[in-house]
């Protein structure tokens, strides 16, 4: 499976939105999103495990399932 660049994903997503919603509703849909609030870096430490060995093990498990 080819890993797409962020640019490719963005373009495909915008094309899908435009095709499905039309240009006006695509823009209205995009305008519904905001950037949130708070300190993501501080907050993520509460819900992410920083143990590198465990992260590597989880990645290997996911790769076996593909």
SULQUITA-V60886 format. One record per backbone hydrogen bond with DSSP energy under -0.5 kcal/mol. NH is the residue of the N-H (numbers start at 1). CO is the residue of the C=O. E is the energy in kcal/mol with one decimal. If there is no record, write none. Layout:
BEGIN
NH_CO_E / NH_CO_E
END
This chain:
BEGIN
4_2_-0.6 / 9_5_-2.3 / 10_6_-2.6 / 11_7_-2.6 / 12_8_-2.6 / 13_9_-2.5 / 14_10_-2.6 / 15_11_-2.4 / 16_12_-2.3 / 17_13_-2.5 / 18_14_-2.7 / 19_15_-2.6 / 20_16_-2.4 / 21_17_-3.3 / 22_17_-0.7 / 22_18_-1.4 / 25_21_-0.5 / 26_22_-2.1 / 27_23_-1.8 / 28_24_-2.0 / 29_25_-2.5 / 30_26_-2.4 / 31_27_-2.1 / 32_28_-0.6 / 32_29_-1.2 / 33_30_-1.3 / 40_38_-0.7 / 43_39_-2.9 / 44_40_-2.9 / 45_41_-0.7 / 45_42_-0.5 / 46_43_-1.6 / 47_43_-0.6 / 47_44_-0.8 / 48_44_-2.1 / 50_48_-0.6 / 52_50_-0.8 / 55_51_-2.1 / 56_52_-2.6 / 57_53_-2.0 / 58_54_-2.2 / 59_55_-2.2 / 60_56_-2.2 / 61_57_-2.1 / 62_58_-2.2 / 63_59_-2.2 / 64_60_-1.6 / 65_61_-1.1 / 66_62_-0.7 / 66_63_-0.6
END
